[in-house]
Amino acid sequence: MIASDVAVVTALDIVPYAQKYLDPKSRIVQSSYTLKKSQLEMIRSLEDAGPIVVAHETPMAAMARCTLLQRLGIPAEQMRVWYPGMDQNLLKGNIVLFGDMVLPSGYTEAIRIRGRMFSIMTIFEIALGLGIHNITSTPSFEAYFQQVCTEFRPSINDLTVSEFNAIMGNDAQQRGLLAFTGDLRIFYCDTYVASLVQKPPKDLIGKQLFDALPFLRSCQIHRGNDAQEQLVIHDGKTYAAKLNIVLQTEQETGYLQISDYWAEEQRQGKLRRQVTEGRSKAKYTFRDIAGNSQALLECKAIAQRMARSDSSILITGGTGVGKELFAQSIHNASARSQQPFIAVNCGALVESLLESELFGYEKGAFTGANKNGKQGLFELAHKGTLFLDEIGEMPLHLQVRLLRVLQEKEVVRVGGDLVIPVDVRVIAATNKDIPELIRQNRFRSDLFYRLNVLPLYIPPLAARKEDIPLLIDYFKQKLKADFTLTEQAKEQLLAYPFPGNIRELRNCVEYLSNLGLREIRPSDLPPYILYQSHASTDIGSGQSPFAPGRSRLDASPITSEQALILRAVAAMNLSGLGAGRRSVCAYLLQHHTPRPESSVRQALASLSELELVHIGRGRGGVRLTEQGREILRDMDMSSLSAM
């Protein structure tokens, strides 16, 4: 039997063998290794020069060194391992060779690392086994500590806060590390933690954790490596603390990691702006909103006053009126203009994806998730603006979560329990009748009232037709188009209701620019403008469901749905297209008035019974009858007489 205070083993599988020969009172420490900081810097210099090949004599040793480099911050995707017996072609790259192994002929190492450096935690465990509790105050430990990398701070070990801040400047992370035994006796404390109680580190060594740092009494100690951060208050400041105990070779060791919460928030804010660079900027201002009509000028004036506030805004209006344009302009005119502007379409994402996009998720939250977790859009928009387009499409259970974020100004990631404070202004937009959705139990009234603090209604293009000539010139300039409109073509455009609003007008100008004509006549206009009347009754028709006095514009003897299908058939006939229910559906979708195939089939059948259309077979498809043409003439479709 070998008498010893501490026995160091290189791997766990050696422990049962060592216990056969060691005194039962011996403390067994499994060694872990690290690198010198100078060695790590040399390896980091290879990151931009191609793949890094980690070579060692055995597969296990090569994998262990690769894992060590990952822990010290070298990206795993930039490394691969090699050991004798593997294909020599895999040695192509920058070879980091560990040990005394000789490489195959024709290959030379970029860096060779000989010998092993015990990690700081291994030194601590050996010292504890020897009963040395003041090792951190010895000159030899201080010299060793400065020389090697730690996993907590790979490149810099701050034995003094002032030295660390001098090195790092204003971006220094206000974070500290403390280690303690299983019975909560402190054996290592850095100067940052000690500074919280205004004492030197040596005065805390050997003391009970909660006696030395009483403000931690509210914290729960987690067992294992995955400890959750907890918020603690000390001297009027908020700190994020992670407190855990791990079992290493049958001995318990505890760790405290603590940081200034708001200093970390500022650092995270800088990182968030880098992550979202390119997709988090609002490009447009109120100067980009073209138009001189009284309705638009009043709307812009209201929006500019809203920009001074931090309250939630609900923008309503038809499809294509420029709701996001107004949202970006409000952000750029606000005090948050230098912060992120994040936009998300609530109707474009599936329900499960929308939840994780908005609120983020922790690692392992669901199958296929990023292994490191992901920040949600609320976190990315911290201090800025989050634009929720098509809010009327948001599922009910997510409406509950959104309401809580708006009320409490904090989020919890999917699969997590850490409460994350956020400071975000929410601007929502919809082309739906939200009060009607509330009556149908498809939208929460409490969320509506929370969003609708500042309501902004954007008038449709049909309500400000004096802006149409100006907008045409604006889009011509953007598209570098060179054509003129005859007076008759201008009158035709002014008579059209533009259910797709500004977006449809822009598409119309692009259509005309592609014709290659210098002069545009009425017959050159898109067919749907020539033959679609003013009977559309959805929100894009020029009458808001939120505005008083809504009435049906179409007083024809057929329903508005039948009139819509009849106009589509007329336009397709004029263009020489075969009109069947599927092609009519495609046509309506293209022109922003989608209808299900069953609805189109039913409307065509009823129009056939009224003898307004003839449903033929083959390529001819559906064609207007003389009576159908007469109906369209009665609806002021005089241009149809050219058929």
C-alpha positions as CSV (number, residue, x, y, z in Angstrom):
1,M,0.0,0.0,0.0
2,I,1.4,3.4,-1.0
3,A,0.9,6.2,1.4
4,S,0.3,9.6,-0.2
5,D,-1.7,12.7,0.3
6,V,-2.5,13.3,-3.4
7,A,-2.2,11.0,-6.4
8,V,-2.5,12.5,-9.9
9,V,-4.0,10.3,-12.7
10,T,-4.1,11.2,-16.4
11,A,-7.5,9.5,-17.1
12,L,-10.5,8.3,-15.2
13,D,-10.1,4.7,-16.3
14,I,-6.8,4.6,-14.3
15,V,-8.6,5.4,-11.0
16,P,-9.8,1.8,-10.2
17,Y,-6.3,0.5,-10.8
18,A,-4.6,3.2,-8.7
19,Q,-7.0,2.6,-5.8
20,K,-5.7,-1.0,-5.4
21,Y,-2.3,0.4,-4.4
22,L,-3.0,3.7,-2.7
23,D,-3.9,4.5,0.9
24,P,-7.7,4.9,1.0
25,K,-7.1,8.4,2.6
26,S,-5.3,9.5,-0.5
27,R,-7.0,12.1,-2.7
28,I,-7.0,11.2,-6.3
29,V,-6.9,14.1,-8.8
30,Q,-7.6,13.5,-12.5
31,S,-5.3,16.0,-14.3
32,S,-6.6,18.3,-16.9
33,Y,-4.2,20.2,-19.2
34,T,-3.9,23.6,-20.8
35,L,-1.6,25.6,-22.9
36,K,0.7,28.6,-22.5
37,K,-0.9,31.8,-23.6
38,S,1.9,32.3,-26.1
39,Q,1.2,28.8,-27.6
40,L,-2.5,29.7,-28.0
41,E,-1.7,33.0,-29.7
42,M,0.5,31.1,-32.2
43,I,-2.4,28.7,-33.0
44,R,-4.8,31.6,-33.3
45,S,-2.6,33.2,-35.9
46,L,-3.3,30.1,-38.1
47,E,-7.1,30.6,-38.1
48,D,-7.1,32.8,-41.2
49,A,-4.5,30.6,-43.1
50,G,-6.7,27.5,-43.7
51,P,-7.6,24.4,-41.8
52,I,-5.8,23.5,-38.6
53,V,-4.7,19.8,-38.3
54,V,-4.3,18.6,-34.7
55,A,-1.8,15.7,-34.8
56,H,-0.8,13.3,-32.0
57,E,0.4,9.8,-31.6
58,T,-2.9,8.1,-30.7
59,P,-6.6,8.8,-31.6
60,M,-7.6,9.5,-28.0
61,A,-4.7,11.9,-27.4
62,A,-5.4,13.7,-30.7
63,M,-9.1,14.1,-29.8
64,A,-8.3,15.3,-26.3
65,R,-6.0,18.0,-27.7
66,C,-8.7,19.1,-30.2
67,T,-11.2,19.3,-27.4
68,L,-8.8,21.4,-25.4
69,L,-8.4,23.9,-28.2
70,Q,-12.1,24.1,-28.6
71,R,-12.5,25.0,-24.9
72,L,-9.8,27.7,-25.4
73,G,-11.8,29.3,-28.2
74,I,-10.5,27.8,-31.5
75,P,-13.6,27.0,-33.7
76,A,-14.3,23.3,-34.1
77,E,-15.2,23.7,-37.8
78,Q,-11.6,25.0,-38.5
79,M,-9.9,21.9,-37.0
80,R,-9.5,18.2,-37.8
81,V,-7.5,15.5,-36.1
82,W,-4.8,13.2,-37.5
83,Y,-2.9,10.3,-36.0
84,P,-0.7,7.5,-37.5
85,G,-2.7,5.2,-39.7
86,M,-5.0,7.9,-41.2
87,D,-4.8,9.0,-44.8
88,Q,-1.8,11.3,-45.2
89,N,-3.8,13.6,-47.4
90,L,-5.6,14.7,-44.3
91,L,-2.4,16.4,-43.1
92,K,-2.8,19.1,-45.7
93,G,-3.2,22.3,-43.7
94,N,-1.5,24.0,-40.8
95,I,-0.2,21.2,-38.6
96,V,-0.2,21.7,-34.8
97,L,1.9,18.7,-33.6
98,F,1.7,17.6,-30.0
99,G,4.5,15.5,-28.4
100,D,7.6,14.1,-30.0
101,M,6.0,12.2,-32.8
102,V,7.7,12.3,-36.3
103,L,5.5,13.3,-39.2
104,P,5.5,11.4,-42.5
105,S,8.1,12.5,-45.1
106,G,7.1,15.6,-46.9
107,Y,5.1,17.2,-44.1
108,T,6.3,19.8,-41.6
109,E,4.6,21.2,-38.5
110,A,3.5,24.8,-38.3
111,I,3.7,24.6,-34.5
112,R,5.0,21.9,-32.3
113,I,3.9,21.8,-28.6
114,R,5.9,19.6,-26.2
115,G,5.2,18.9,-22.6
116,R,2.0,19.4,-20.6
117,M,0.8,22.3,-18.5
118,F,-1.5,21.5,-15.6
119,S,-4.8,23.5,-15.7
120,I,-5.4,26.0,-12.8
121,M,-8.2,23.7,-11.5
122,T,-5.8,20.8,-11.3
123,I,-3.3,23.0,-9.4
124,F,-6.2,23.9,-7.0
125,E,-7.2,20.3,-6.4
126,I,-3.6,19.2,-5.7
127,A,-3.2,22.2,-3.3
128,L,-6.4,21.3,-1.5
129,G,-5.2,17.7,-1.1
130,L,-2.0,18.9,0.4
131,G,-3.8,21.2,2.8
132,I,-2.4,24.4,1.1
133,H,-5.3,26.9,1.2
134,N,-3.2,30.0,0.5
135,I,-1.6,28.9,-2.7
136,T,-3.1,31.8,-4.7
137,S,-1.1,34.3,-2.7
138,T,2.3,32.6,-3.4
139,P,4.6,34.2,-6.0
140,S,5.1,30.9,-7.8
141,F,1.4,30.4,-8.3
142,E,1.0,34.0,-9.5
143,A,3.7,33.5,-12.1
144,Y,2.2,30.3,-13.3
145,F,-1.3,31.8,-13.4
146,Q,-0.1,34.6,-15.6
147,Q,1.7,32.2,-18.0
148,V,-1.1,29.7,-18.8
149,C,-4.5,29.8,-20.4
150,T,-7.7,29.4,-18.3
151,E,-11.0,28.3,-19.7
152,F,-12.6,31.2,-17.9
153,R,-10.4,33.8,-19.7
154,P,-8.2,31.9,-22.2
155,S,-5.8,34.8,-23.1
156,I,-6.0,37.1,-20.0
157,N,-6.0,36.2,-16.3
158,D,-6.8,39.3,-14.2
159,L,-5.0,39.0,-11.0
160,T,-5.8,42.7,-10.5
161,V,-8.9,44.4,-11.8
162,S,-7.0,47.6,-12.6
163,E,-4.4,45.7,-14.7
164,F,-7.2,43.9,-16.6
165,N,-9.1,47.1,-17.3
166,A,-6.0,48.9,-18.4
167,I,-5.4,46.1,-21.0
168,M,-9.0,45.8,-22.2
169,G,-10.1,49.5,-21.9
170,N,-13.8,50.3,-21.9
171,D,-14.8,46.9,-23.3
172,A,-13.4,45.0,-20.3
173,Q,-15.9,42.5,-19.1
174,Q,-16.9,43.1,-15.5
175,R,-16.8,39.5,-14.5
176,G,-15.3,37.6,-11.6
177,L,-14.5,34.0,-10.6
178,L,-14.4,32.3,-7.2
179,A,-13.8,28.6,-6.3
180,F,-14.8,26.8,-3.1
181,T,-14.7,23.3,-1.6
182,G,-17.7,21.0,-1.2
183,D,-18.2,22.4,2.4
184,L,-18.4,25.9,0.9
185,R,-14.9,27.0,2.0
186,I,-13.3,29.5,-0.4
187,F,-9.9,28.5,-1.8
188,Y,-9.6,30.9,-4.7
189,C,-11.0,34.4,-5.3
190,D,-10.1,36.9,-8.0
191,T,-9.8,40.6,-7.3
192,Y,-13.1,41.4,-9.0
193,V,-15.2,39.3,-6.6
194,A,-13.1,40.5,-3.7
195,S,-13.7,44.1,-4.7
196,L,-17.5,43.6,-4.3
197,V,-17.0,43.4,-0.6
198,Q,-14.0,45.8,-0.6
199,K,-11.4,43.3,0.7
200,P,-8.3,41.8,-0.8
201,P,-8.6,38.2,-2.1
202,K,-6.3,36.8,0.6
203,D,-8.8,37.9,3.3
204,L,-11.5,35.8,1.8
205,I,-9.5,32.6,1.3
206,G,-10.5,29.9,3.9
207,K,-13.8,31.7,4.8
208,Q,-17.3,30.2,4.3
209,L,-18.9,31.4,1.1
210,F,-22.0,33.0,2.5
211,D,-20.2,34.6,5.4
212,A,-17.7,36.2,3.0
213,L,-20.4,37.2,0.4
214,P,-23.7,37.4,2.3
215,F,-25.5,38.9,-0.7
216,L,-25.3,35.5,-2.3
217,R,-27.6,33.9,0.3
218,S,-30.6,34.3,-2.0
219,C,-28.9,32.2,-4.7
220,Q,-29.5,28.5,-5.3
221,I,-26.4,26.3,-5.7
222,H,-26.8,24.0,-8.7
223,R,-25.2,20.6,-9.0
224,G,-23.6,19.9,-12.3
225,N,-22.1,22.0,-15.1
226,D,-25.3,23.5,-16.5
227,A,-26.1,26.1,-13.9
228,Q,-28.6,28.8,-14.6
229,E,-27.7,32.5,-14.1
230,Q,-29.5,34.2,-11.2
231,L,-29.9,38.0,-10.6
232,V,-28.7,39.4,-7.2
233,I,-28.7,42.9,-5.8
234,H,-25.7,44.2,-4.0
235,D,-25.0,47.8,-3.0
236,G,-27.8,49.0,-5.3
237,K,-26.3,47.3,-8.4
238,T,-27.6,44.2,-10.3
239,Y,-25.3,41.2,-10.9
240,A,-25.8,38.0,-12.8
241,A,-24.4,35.1,-10.8
242,K,-23.9,31.4,-11.7
243,L,-23.3,29.2,-8.7
244,N,-22.6,25.4,-9.1
245,I,-20.9,22.4,-7.6
246,V,-19.3,19.7,-9.7
247,L,-18.1,16.3,-8.8
248,Q,-14.6,15.5,-10.0
249,T,-12.9,12.2,-9.1
250,E,-15.2,11.8,-6.1
251,Q,-14.4,15.3,-4.7
252,E,-16.8,18.2,-4.8
253,T,-15.6,21.6,-6.1
254,G,-17.8,24.7,-6.4
255,Y,-17.5,27.7,-8.7
256,L,-19.0,31.2,-8.6
257,Q,-19.1,33.3,-11.8
258,I,-20.5,36.8,-11.4
259,S,-20.7,39.8,-13.6
260,D,-22.2,43.3,-13.7
261,Y,-25.6,42.7,-15.4
262,W,-25.9,46.1,-17.1
263,A,-22.2,46.2,-18.2
264,E,-22.8,42.8,-19.8
265,E,-26.0,44.1,-21.3
266,Q,-24.1,46.9,-23.0
267,R,-21.6,44.5,-24.3
268,Q,-24.3,42.2,-25.6
269,G,-26.0,45.2,-27.2
270,K,-22.9,45.8,-29.3
271,L,-22.7,42.1,-30.2
272,R,-26.4,42.1,-31.1
273,R,-25.9,45.0,-33.5
274,Q,-23.1,43.1,-35.2
275,V,-25.3,40.0,-35.5
276,T,-28.2,41.9,-37.0
277,E,-26.1,44.3,-39.2
278,G,-27.7,44.6,-42.6
279,R,-31.2,43.3,-41.5
280,S,-31.7,45.6,-38.5
281,K,-31.7,49.0,-40.1
282,A,-34.6,51.2,-41.1
283,K,-33.9,52.6,-44.5
284,Y,-36.8,54.9,-45.0
285,T,-37.7,58.3,-43.5
286,F,-40.8,60.5,-43.8
287,R,-39.0,62.2,-46.8
288,D,-39.4,58.9,-48.7
289,I,-43.2,59.0,-48.4
290,A,-44.3,60.6,-51.6
291,G,-47.6,62.5,-51.9
292,N,-49.1,66.0,-51.4
293,S,-52.7,65.1,-50.8
294,Q,-54.3,66.4,-47.7
295,A,-55.1,62.9,-46.4
296,L,-51.5,61.8,-46.7
297,L,-50.1,65.0,-45.2
298,E,-52.4,64.7,-42.1
299,C,-51.4,61.0,-41.7
300,K,-47.7,61.9,-41.9
301,A,-48.1,64.7,-39.3
302,I,-49.8,62.3,-36.9
303,A,-47.1,59.7,-37.4
304,Q,-44.4,62.3,-36.8
305,R,-46.0,63.2,-33.4
306,M,-46.2,59.5,-32.5
307,A,-42.4,59.1,-33.2
308,R,-41.7,61.3,-30.1
309,S,-43.4,58.7,-27.9
310,D,-42.3,55.3,-26.7
311,S,-45.9,53.8,-26.7
312,S,-47.0,50.9,-28.9
313,I,-48.5,51.8,-32.3
314,L,-51.0,49.8,-34.3
315,I,-50.9,50.8,-38.0
316,T,-54.0,49.8,-40.1
317,G,-54.6,50.1,-43.8
318,G,-55.0,48.1,-47.0
319,T,-52.5,45.9,-48.5
320,G,-49.7,47.9,-50.2
321,V,-50.4,51.3,-48.6
322,G,-46.9,51.4,-47.1
323,K,-47.3,50.3,-43.5
324,E,-43.7,49.2,-43.1
325,L,-42.6,52.5,-44.8
326,F,-44.4,54.4,-42.1
327,A,-43.0,52.1,-39.3
328,Q,-39.4,52.7,-40.5
329,S,-40.0,56.4,-40.8
330,I,-41.4,56.5,-37.2
331,H,-38.3,54.6,-35.9
332,N,-35.9,56.9,-37.7
333,A,-37.6,60.0,-36.3
334,S,-37.6,58.6,-32.8
335,A,-35.0,58.7,-30.0
336,R,-34.3,55.0,-30.9
337,S,-33.1,55.8,-34.4
338,Q,-29.5,54.6,-33.7
339,Q,-30.7,51.3,-32.3
340,P,-31.9,48.2,-34.2
341,F,-35.1,48.1,-36.3
342,I,-36.2,44.5,-36.6
343,A,-39.2,43.5,-38.8
344,V,-41.0,40.1,-38.8
345,N,-44.0,39.0,-40.8
346,C,-46.3,37.2,-38.4
347,G,-48.2,35.6,-41.3
348,A,-45.1,34.3,-43.2
349,L,-43.8,31.9,-40.6
350,V,-45.3,28.7,-39.3
351,E,-46.5,28.8,-35.8
352,S,-43.6,26.9,-34.1
353,L,-41.0,28.9,-36.0
354,L,-42.6,32.2,-35.2
355,E,-42.4,31.5,-31.5
356,S,-38.7,30.6,-31.5
357,E,-38.0,33.6,-33.8
358,L,-39.7,36.1,-31.5
359,F,-38.6,34.8,-28.1
360,G,-35.5,32.7,-28.9
361,Y,-34.7,29.3,-27.5
362,E,-32.2,27.6,-25.2
363,K,-29.8,24.9,-26.4
364,G,-31.6,21.5,-26.8
365,A,-35.0,23.1,-26.7
366,F,-36.3,21.1,-29.6
367,T,-35.0,18.8,-32.3
368,G,-33.1,20.6,-35.0
369,A,-32.4,23.6,-32.8
370,N,-29.0,25.3,-32.9
371,K,-26.9,23.5,-30.3
372,N,-25.9,26.8,-28.7
373,G,-29.4,28.2,-28.5
374,K,-30.5,31.4,-30.2
375,Q,-31.5,34.9,-29.3
376,G,-35.0,35.9,-30.2
377,L,-36.0,39.0,-32.1
378,F,-37.1,40.8,-28.9
379,E,-33.5,40.4,-27.6
380,L,-32.0,41.5,-30.9
381,A,-34.3,44.6,-30.9
382,H,-33.2,45.6,-27.4
383,K,-33.3,49.4,-27.0
384,G,-34.7,49.6,-30.6
385,T,-38.0,48.9,-32.4
386,L,-39.7,45.6,-33.3
387,F,-42.1,45.8,-36.2
388,L,-44.8,43.0,-36.2
389,D,-46.4,43.0,-39.6
390,E,-49.7,41.1,-40.2
391,I,-50.3,40.9,-36.5
392,G,-53.8,39.7,-37.2
393,E,-52.3,36.4,-38.3
394,M,-50.6,35.7,-35.0
395,P,-51.8,32.5,-33.2
396,L,-53.8,32.9,-30.0
397,H,-51.3,31.2,-27.7
398,L,-48.5,33.5,-29.0
399,Q,-50.7,36.5,-28.4
400,V,-50.7,35.6,-24.7
401,R,-46.8,35.5,-24.7
402,L,-46.6,38.8,-26.6
403,L,-49.0,40.5,-24.2
404,R,-46.8,39.4,-21.3
405,V,-43.7,40.9,-23.0
406,L,-45.5,44.2,-23.6
407,Q,-46.7,44.3,-20.0
408,E,-43.7,43.1,-18.1
409,K,-40.9,44.1,-20.6
410,E,-39.2,40.8,-20.2
411,V,-38.9,37.6,-22.2
412,V,-38.2,33.9,-21.4
413,R,-36.7,31.8,-24.2
414,V,-38.4,28.6,-25.4
415,G,-37.1,25.8,-23.2
416,G,-35.6,28.2,-20.7
417,D,-36.4,29.7,-17.3
418,L,-34.2,32.8,-17.3
419,V,-36.1,36.0,-17.3
420,I,-34.4,38.5,-19.7
421,P,-35.4,42.2,-19.4
422,V,-35.9,43.9,-22.7
423,D,-36.5,47.5,-23.7
424,V,-38.3,47.4,-27.1
425,R,-40.9,49.6,-28.7
426,V,-43.4,47.5,-30.7
427,I,-45.1,48.8,-33.8
428,A,-47.7,46.4,-35.2
429,A,-49.5,46.5,-38.5
430,T,-52.5,44.8,-40.1
431,N,-54.9,44.9,-43.0
432,K,-57.5,42.9,-41.0
433,D,-60.5,44.1,-39.2
434,I,-59.2,43.5,-35.7
435,P,-62.5,44.3,-33.9
436,E,-64.2,41.7,-36.1
437,L,-61.5,39.1,-35.3
438,I,-62.1,39.8,-31.6
439,R,-65.8,39.1,-32.1
440,Q,-64.8,35.8,-33.8
441,N,-62.5,35.0,-30.8
442,R,-59.5,35.0,-33.2
443,F,-57.7,37.9,-31.5
444,R,-57.4,38.8,-27.9
445,S,-59.0,42.1,-26.9
446,D,-56.5,42.8,-24.2
447,L,-53.6,42.5,-26.7
448,F,-55.5,44.8,-29.1
449,Y,-55.9,47.5,-26.4
450,R,-52.2,47.1,-25.5
451,L,-51.1,47.5,-29.1
452,N,-53.6,50.2,-30.0
453,V,-52.3,52.8,-27.6
454,L,-51.4,55.0,-30.7
455,P,-53.7,54.0,-33.6
456,L,-52.5,55.1,-37.1
457,Y,-54.8,54.6,-40.1
458,I,-53.1,55.0,-43.5
459,P,-55.6,56.1,-46.2
460,P,-55.7,54.0,-49.4
461,L,-54.7,55.3,-52.8
462,A,-58.3,55.5,-53.9
463,A,-58.9,58.2,-51.2
464,R,-56.0,60.3,-52.4
465,K,-56.0,60.1,-56.2
466,E,-54.3,63.4,-56.6
467,D,-51.1,61.6,-55.5
468,I,-51.2,59.2,-58.4
469,P,-49.5,61.4,-61.0
470,L,-46.8,62.3,-58.5
471,L,-46.3,58.6,-57.6
472,I,-46.1,57.6,-61.2
473,D,-43.3,60.1,-61.8
474,Y,-41.6,58.9,-58.6
475,F,-41.6,55.3,-59.7
476,K,-40.5,56.2,-63.2
477,Q,-37.5,57.9,-61.8
478,K,-36.7,54.9,-59.5
479,L,-37.1,52.5,-62.5
480,K,-35.3,54.8,-64.9
481,A,-38.4,54.5,-67.2
482,D,-38.9,57.0,-70.1
483,F,-42.5,57.1,-71.3
484,T,-45.4,59.6,-71.2
485,L,-49.1,59.0,-70.7
486,T,-51.8,60.3,-73.0
487,E,-54.6,62.2,-71.3
488,Q,-57.0,59.3,-71.9
489,A,-54.5,56.9,-70.2
490,K,-54.2,59.2,-67.2
491,E,-58.0,59.4,-66.9
492,Q,-58.2,55.6,-67.0
493,L,-55.6,55.3,-64.3
494,L,-57.3,57.9,-62.1
495,A,-60.6,56.0,-62.6
496,Y,-59.1,52.7,-61.4
497,P,-59.5,52.1,-57.6
498,F,-56.1,50.4,-57.1
499,P,-57.1,47.7,-54.6
500,G,-53.4,46.9,-54.2
501,N,-52.6,50.6,-53.4
502,I,-49.1,51.9,-53.8
503,R,-47.6,48.4,-54.4
504,E,-50.0,47.8,-57.3
505,L,-49.3,51.3,-58.8
506,R,-45.6,50.6,-58.7
507,N,-46.2,47.2,-60.4
508,C,-48.3,49.0,-63.1
509,V,-45.4,51.5,-63.7
510,E,-42.9,48.6,-64.0
511,Y,-45.3,46.9,-66.5
512,L,-45.5,50.0,-68.6
513,S,-41.7,50.5,-68.5
514,N,-41.2,47.0,-69.9
515,L,-43.4,47.7,-73.0
516,G,-40.7,49.7,-74.6
517,L,-43.2,52.4,-75.7
518,R,-42.5,56.2,-75.6
519,E,-46.3,57.0,-75.4
520,I,-48.8,55.0,-73.3
521,R,-52.4,54.9,-74.6
522,P,-55.4,53.3,-72.8
523,S,-55.1,50.1,-74.8
524,D,-51.5,49.8,-73.5
525,L,-52.6,49.7,-69.8
526,P,-52.7,46.3,-68.0
527,P,-55.9,44.5,-68.8
528,Y,-57.0,44.3,-65.1
529,I,-57.0,48.1,-65.0
530,L,-59.1,48.4,-68.2
531,Y,-61.8,46.0,-67.1
532,Q,-61.9,45.8,-63.3
533,S,-64.5,48.1,-61.7
534,H,-64.7,49.7,-58.3
535,A,-66.7,46.9,-56.6
536,S,-64.0,45.4,-54.5
537,T,-65.1,45.4,-50.9
538,D,-62.0,44.2,-49.0
539,I,-59.8,46.6,-47.0
540,G,-57.7,47.5,-50.0
541,S,-60.7,48.9,-51.9
542,G,-60.4,52.4,-50.6
543,Q,-62.7,52.0,-47.6
544,S,-61.2,51.1,-44.2
545,P,-63.2,48.6,-42.0
546,F,-62.2,50.9,-39.2
547,A,-63.6,54.0,-40.8
548,P,-67.3,55.0,-40.6
549,G,-69.7,54.8,-43.5
550,R,-68.5,51.7,-45.2
551,S,-70.8,50.7,-48.1
552,R,-70.7,48.5,-51.2
553,L,-69.5,50.5,-54.2
554,D,-70.9,48.1,-56.8
555,A,-74.7,48.5,-57.3
556,S,-74.9,46.1,-60.3
557,P,-77.6,43.3,-60.5
558,I,-75.0,40.7,-59.7
559,T,-73.1,40.2,-56.5
560,S,-69.6,41.7,-56.0
561,E,-68.1,38.2,-56.0
562,Q,-69.8,37.4,-59.4
563,A,-68.7,40.9,-60.7
564,L,-65.1,40.2,-59.7
565,I,-65.1,36.8,-61.6
566,L,-66.9,38.4,-64.6
567,R,-64.2,41.1,-64.9
568,A,-61.4,38.6,-64.6
569,V,-63.0,36.5,-67.5
570,A,-63.4,39.7,-69.6
571,A,-59.7,40.7,-69.1
572,M,-58.5,37.1,-69.9
573,N,-60.7,36.9,-73.0
574,L,-59.3,40.3,-74.2
575,S,-55.7,39.0,-73.7
576,G,-56.4,35.8,-75.6
577,L,-56.1,33.7,-72.5
578,G,-58.2,30.6,-71.9
579,A,-60.4,31.2,-68.8
580,G,-61.0,28.2,-66.6
581,R,-61.5,28.0,-62.9
582,R,-57.8,27.3,-62.3
583,S,-56.5,30.0,-64.6
584,V,-59.1,32.5,-63.1
585,C,-57.7,31.6,-59.7
586,A,-54.2,32.3,-60.8
587,Y,-55.2,35.6,-62.4
588,L,-56.9,36.8,-59.3
589,L,-54.0,35.8,-57.1
590,Q,-51.6,37.7,-59.4
591,H,-53.8,40.8,-59.1
592,H,-54.1,40.8,-55.3
593,T,-57.7,39.4,-55.1
594,P,-57.1,35.7,-54.3
595,R,-60.2,33.4,-54.2
596,P,-60.4,29.7,-53.5
597,E,-61.1,27.4,-56.4
598,S,-64.4,26.3,-54.9
599,S,-65.6,29.9,-54.8
600,V,-64.6,30.6,-58.4
601,R,-66.3,27.4,-59.6
602,Q,-69.5,28.4,-57.8
603,A,-69.4,31.9,-59.2
604,L,-68.8,30.7,-62.8
605,A,-71.7,28.3,-62.4
606,S,-74.1,31.1,-61.2
607,L,-72.9,33.4,-64.1
608,S,-73.5,30.6,-66.5
609,E,-77.1,30.2,-65.2
610,L,-77.6,34.0,-65.6
611,E,-76.3,33.5,-69.2
612,L,-73.5,36.0,-68.6
613,V,-70.8,33.6,-69.5
614,H,-70.6,30.5,-71.7
615,I,-68.6,27.6,-70.2
616,G,-67.0,25.7,-73.1
617,R,-64.6,22.8,-73.4
618,G,-61.0,22.7,-74.5
619,R,-58.9,25.8,-75.1
620,G,-61.8,28.2,-75.5
621,G,-62.7,27.8,-71.8
622,V,-65.1,30.4,-70.4
623,R,-66.2,33.3,-72.5
624,L,-68.4,36.3,-72.0
625,T,-71.8,36.3,-73.6
626,E,-73.4,39.4,-75.2
627,Q,-75.5,39.8,-72.0
628,G,-72.3,39.7,-69.9
629,R,-70.8,42.4,-72.1
630,E,-73.9,44.5,-71.5
631,I,-73.6,44.1,-67.8
632,L,-70.0,45.3,-67.9
633,R,-71.1,48.3,-70.0
634,D,-73.7,49.2,-67.4
635,M,-70.8,49.1,-64.8
636,D,-69.0,51.9,-66.8
637,M,-66.7,49.5,-68.6
638,S,-67.1,51.4,-71.9
639,S,-63.7,50.2,-73.2
640,L,-65.2,46.7,-73.5
641,S,-67.0,47.8,-76.7
642,A,-63.7,47.3,-78.5
643,M,-64.1,43.5,-78.2
